[in-house]
Amino acid sequence: MKKTILIYIAFLLLCMPSCNDTLDIDPHDKYSGSTVWANINNLDMYVYGLYGALYQYSEIGGVNLSDGYSDILKYSQTYMDTEHNRICLSPSYLTPASAESVSPWSATYINIKKLNEFIVDAGKYGENINPDQLKIRLAEIRFLRAFLYHKLIIRHGGVVLRVSNETLDGPAEKNKKRSTLEESWDWVITELNNIANDLPETWDDSNTGRITRGAVYGLVARSALYAERWDNAINAAKKVEALAKEKQLYGLEDKFDDLFSKPHNKEIILATYYKRPDLTNDFDKYFCPTGDIERYGGYASPTEELVSLFDIKTGDAWEKFDWENPLHNVNPYDNRDPRFYATVLYNGAPWKGRFIESFVGGADGYIEYFDGNQRNRTVTGYFIRKYLEDKVKDFVSEKGDQYWIEMRYSEILLILSEAYARGKDDYGTAYNYLNMIRSRQSVNLPDLPQKNAWEDYYEDLQKEKACEFAFEGHRYWDLRRWKKAEKVLNGTRMHGVEINKDDGVYSYSIVDCDKADRFFPERYYTVPIPEFEMRNNLDCKQDPAWQ
C-alpha cells in the first residue's frame, strides 16, 4: 500500500514529544536547528508537518464547504458554526469583524510564518543536507507558501506579502502595507515558476502525496486564470498536459466514481490524505443521509439549481432537464448525466444496501427550511454523495479518512478551455478541451456544439464546471472571478423538491429553501480584511468598499 504524507506526523512531533525518540523539543516547543537539520530523515519529518498548510484549506476536514455560499449547496441549519446561511441571507452579517468566518486570515499567516522560518533556517543550518535534497525541500515549502497566498488573494485581493527568503519580519516590520492585486499575483506566479524545476515530476510510492512539478504548474495555471493572464495560464497548463501526454503521469480517470474512491488515481495532481485512526475527518458525520445514524448528517443539501443542471436522456437525445416536461418529471432521476449519480443522493438512490427515502416521512426525512432550524434533515430533498465513504462504520467514534482532491487533471483541461476562449477568442480549441471531460469513458456525453461568443460559451462552461466539480470548492470562487455572483446570488432564492408518497406514487413540488432573498452586493467580490489585522498592522488599509 502506498504511504501518503499525513499531517498527523506534525501532531506527533509538536504535541507528543515523549513518543518520539528521534526529535527533541525544547521547552518552547521549537526544534533546535542542530536536531532538525542533522540529517535528511529528521528534516523530512519536519517538512511533513509543514504540509499542514494544505490541510488548512481542505474542505473535507470540517463543515465549511465553500459551495454553501453559492447556488448549488444549501445548509440546513441557520445557527451553526459554519454560518453559511447568515452570510448568504443577512445583509449585515459579513463585516470586518466577522471576516474570519469566510477567510482564516490569522491562521494562514501563522502558517506562512512557520514556512518562512524553515526557509530562513535552511540558510543557517542546511550545510549538513545534500544540496540537491535541500533544494527539493525548499521548493516544497515555497510552494506551500505560494499556495496559502493564492488562497488569501482570491478572497481579499491585494495582501500583505511577508516573503523574504533571508530574514523574518520582526517587531520593526509589524506595520506593512498591502501589495496591490497585480503585485500579489506577480509574486505568486513568479515564485511558482522559480521553483518548478526544483521539484521532481513524480515521487516513489513511499512519498505519495508530496508536491510535484505538475502541482506547481497546475497552481500557476489556476493563479494566472484568476489574474486573467491568459497566456500564462495556457503556458502553465500546457506543461501539465505535456506531463500527461508524454510521461503518462496524469489523465482523465475512466470511471468518474473512481475519482473519489481510489486514493491514488491518475487524475489527482494534488490531494490531502487522511488515515484512520491517526488523522480522520467528520465529513460523513456531518453530510451523510440522516437515515444512516441518529442525530447526524444532512448539514447541507444539494439544491435543485444544481440537480437540474444534469441533463436527462429521453429516447436517444440528451436534453436540458425541465420539471415542466412530462417526459422528465415522471421518473426525474432516471437517465441523467452519469456524473449526477456520483454527486447526489436522491430519493430512491441505492445506498449501503438500502434506498434513500428523502420524501416527507421517509427514513432520511425532509424538513422545510426556516430561520432558526436546529434539526439535521435535508431541506432540498437531496444529500451529498460525492466524498461520502460507501462503507458501514461508526461516524462518531471511528470517523472517516476520505481524501480531499485539491487539484485534478480535468481542472487543467477546463483552464485551457477558458483561457483559449477569453484570451484568444479561439472557441474551437476551447470546446475541444471542454468536450474532453464529457467524453470520459463512464460519462460519454455527446460533444457540445461550438458557440463563438463569450456569454454563450460561458453558459456551457459554468454548467460543465458545476456538474464536474460540485462540492469540490470551485463554484463560489468561480462565480466571483467571473463577476457573475451578483446575478446568480443577489436577490435570488435557491430551491429544493418536496416529495410526497401516496400509495407508492411520488409527487414532486419545487420549494423555496431560502425563505429570504440572498445577498451579494458588489463589495462582496472582496472579503474585508479582519479588523484585528488593521489594529495590529497600522499600514494595512481596508478596501474602500468596507470602510
Steps between C-alpha positions, in 0.01 A plus 500: 500500500625846418610720785350848495625818658286532811486809711450293815879473498503867588265438789725223627803725477349811649264352756650169611876535532523210743384264225780594263854383557656689209403863539545689823282801574627782712284665768357741242372215278742599225755261363864592538671562168765238571234229541268581213781558253720212615392268218247465222271270702461752781450778248232308312306445820494877546405557135209256530368701791503818296264338251236618745479802270311280253271354764397846616302541177382140470124547497438138591659553840201671663160644416619797296419414138544822302233387252258579783548868414397429141183386323570127500505412871264600779584466868201368692560689823537872552661529840795270468872563510545507123277808471439450126135601513573810706748622240271411208178640646592776744601837348669602823692185591820512292716778641866546591406359841361176353738465205691208654193280451558520124876545494734364770741792468676464834543121480637535147762754606599278792571223250683743270723595793587133560586456133714814505686370804589182313621694196718734708633213715607313187762771448625459857494126557477335159868423453452140624237424236583391147450814286278323248278363775488837673397672177199268472390557861531875461289484184231305686484762774503790256213335311298475821562867571387598150195274538395683817546839337291383205218414740524841666511692173184344356323611815650841574671628188834662586663352811787567736796318348743374762721299270867566568713188460784644710344665806181478701277798558537606861344774716657769282313359197167457675347790308506413132285612207292272286636435154268571210304218340736502202807496722357216706432283195842597359667359807302173507546424131868598497574304816337185365680525168829545684464174693333276242817338367627436854224246562478147360239406245398214726592343832545132582219312671641568847449873445162512329328828581804725481499799269608440142595714204152441358340645812718811468404562138138421585498770766669742259222431250229547761657820633544641149136423426389698805739779400359494144844442355386267227834429333657414836209270579530323164877461523488352849205272428672380183794388712266286710341370180847404375563303820175318432559428132875446490563349844154348565507653848141629485184439307124487531390211717277269295241456776379825654416317825862390537615860543363498854556138599849423359746707706777483242311527173669648194294819500623632836766771478482624861309349791494487879480152645359374829550169678305339780557507792778760502348769283130494422224731388132543582368531146270198525379602842387840376385426146379138485130426441315549827371143490853367545548590864276667754548875555770542235529584131311734273686817595494612138298388198546538123253750358260446214701765315787250489291190437324656202836571337550127442349419162248220443481254214161451337506244226831547322533871578661680792295798616510772760295377795168676549244422770229634269576233241271198564764269351741619767294522816354148503836345589713810554810319623527240225737539204681807630855612424706215654689747720174567682502157662850548638413848631148495649295258708136536394176335602527134398878501458669175605711556808672249732254218436191718515332778303495867594164618631507878483125531461290650778489246780771283345794348687728782391235761549427841363442822687398841375778748548430783740708753686624347824459137392710277721410161349737314275278405207515567131326824410532436125409133460861404426823402674864526394635176352846614390771437761278286726662168585286215374555269793346439838686654788442695817511859377530638851776293661683345204451795263619507141818519298368614165758707311447851363593576139642850478583476130434245227575472132151591381550845655807547281293421191235752599765764573627449147146519365419827677836661426472427129147640493565816699856570405512401136137485382587148387170327567589197292786411733294605801224253414749225422622519859151550643374191325789287624348476846163399351656221297645321803423131457246477780336834414491473121285804430479643148720795410356843560459696177744787465382850586706803409420768756616521862155518662375199303814302571486605865160333542648171383817543706328582828259211459776249430710626790205473739419144389864394500621670820195531726606513869870513405541866593481670160150638444494796741844624400419455130186711531705771669785509248254488208319797661178298475429470871277807512279358225491145634487570874380852571122535542441135409386191687608138475264207480447139586235240434241384751406140425179340626417133474141380464427130434847453360471796261729799541402860439753780475468866594772759452550690827684810612780384729628848587183679614678831445686668219869434484743785537811554289572868434798615296721545805481124569741441212767559762481371854578775752833494678433383858490796734762355734756511216446873457537552874827305506637621167442874473614512136246240388206691354149370453341489155298821443181297454534368857603823672 
